[in-house]
Amino acid sequence: MKLNKPLTLKKAAELIHAEYAGNPDLPVSGFNEIHMVNEGDLTFVDHPKYYTKALRSVASVILINKKIKCPENKGLIFSEDPFRDFNVLTGSFSKFVKSDALISNTATIGESTVIQPGVFIGNNVKIGKDCLIHANVSICDDCIIGDRVLINAGTVIGANAFYYKKRPSGYDRLISCGRVVIKDDVDIGANCTIDRGVTSDTVIGEGTKIDNLVQIAHDVVIGRNCLFAAQVGIAGVVTIEDDVTLWGQVGVQKDLTIGKGAVVLGQSGVGKSLESNKVYFGSPASEAIEKMRELIYLKRIQHLFDKSEK
């Protein structure tokens, strides 16, 4: 989430009534969760597992629940509950605005684009030219749709990220203030769901084709000319490079990369990053030819036991 006008470390700390360390005039140009930070960002960390990652990241300011020495050229804001206070900060600059019409008067729709009955288009949405948006599609606030995009009936673009912190009283939701950006010539099937980024963008690359009933989570970045069959599910902060094919019911774990030109066969589970230009199968997915050999060996086990008993 980029700010229209940067604020200072001191001002950010004052907004949540917290102590800070570092140059009070250090500029904060945006807010991002730890997996998506850029230089100038303020991020938060509330678990020792991620302290080192946060402190070594390019983030300029870290909202942290531990009193430590401030690293050189960074700022620290000390908080008893960084998750809560990060929500306070992002909520101060990204407020929900309800819609009073099916198509917001702040939306921009390009020439020759067709919007079928029952479509909802939220605030500040931008849709390019020659698109076809079928009935009962929902395109939530701030989404950007390129030219010649086809979205089939019942799909939801830009729903909140599935990002929660468990507390004794239940779950707290991290406020979603990112966007969905869909590039030119993308086709999206019926009843798909593409979640907005938590603090950054979920991106669908040019020419990618997506079948029905596909779920794409927050902050996923998909390259050009990918092909996803029905019921694929992709968890958050995944990078999928160009020309990747995911066949039906493939599940992809969070925070990994699938290399250019990879093919993952149906019902596979991807639990770690995959190399480019290889075919994968199984759960956990590995190279298909190796997995097929494993299955052959498993079928022979009973035969080996039978021979040993003779």
Steps between C-alpha positions, in 0.01 A plus 500: 500500500661823383415829668403802293721709726780348715488538877786493748605238752397739778155558351440127449591433865271781617206350310517190722632678813821295501869553579748492214873489428682652204495824302160661573492644146563163331239486221237225475367471145276195547387203710570136414491166674835330547493281185439796266708789636672766289743772595315778680234267640388453857446134587410314819636194678349334807668158510867415575504274191489810279706752701817444297316505168333830586814668631705392198229590248499815288217642714588842640290471817410190701210488744622244757400358838854481641729776630824467301776725370395682185688385187690767310292700249173344624228596742327290764159549656440303818155351547342247735284382209651574155219318315237725661702817451582418137125482440463840667762648267367353176143577605593865543589527131270243337144532620208290378248699297164334443347487154151627428478367143579183307756694299684771694509845350876503572559194279654542153385265221671492162356527151302200367507316832179305568364476855225239537207534747567459871870592489636693802788741437644672807666832570798611292496190279662537158391270213662519157348482155335205319441302820203270565381474861225239538204504739542518877873563499626712793803724446586660834656838574824616333541202265661558161390298196687524170376486141318203339444324832223238525349430845230233520192498721520495879870581536619729783804721444654680796350333807686537831817303560479192724747629760423463872667499839370251755424639844336347810179680407503390136659620175600855407503588129783697346340783305540448124606819323665356189353458152448247223665587168396296196701562185383491135346196326430300816206256509347409838243223539176483696490513881868579545632705792806724480584670831650846529848539641529561872715808445629447146345374173377161383600492132377287209738526204417571138339218302444267796192274481318381813230228509193486727513473881858617545613674823795741489601643837650833610822638352537224242689611189427301184700544181405509132315228310440263790223238486308390813237224483194471723521491881860614525571664837796734553594626847637846580827661388569247223692599186412310182722583207405511130351206306420284805221240474312380809255220423179429692490507880865593545563655842788743554642577845579861601816701442672305220591533132404286202752546222437597139346230282436251783205261467328357809271204436152469649435456874863573588600688814782754462677547832828656389635706212518325162763540230424623150405285199433175684187286545391430859254261662394375843463632852750627587568570132825381346612435145232289336730230365647443849155490659378246243800277580412522870146383427632206299730402787212522749296259288791250512527499881224242551659277238833515688328407828325210331831368364669528841229288663550209262 
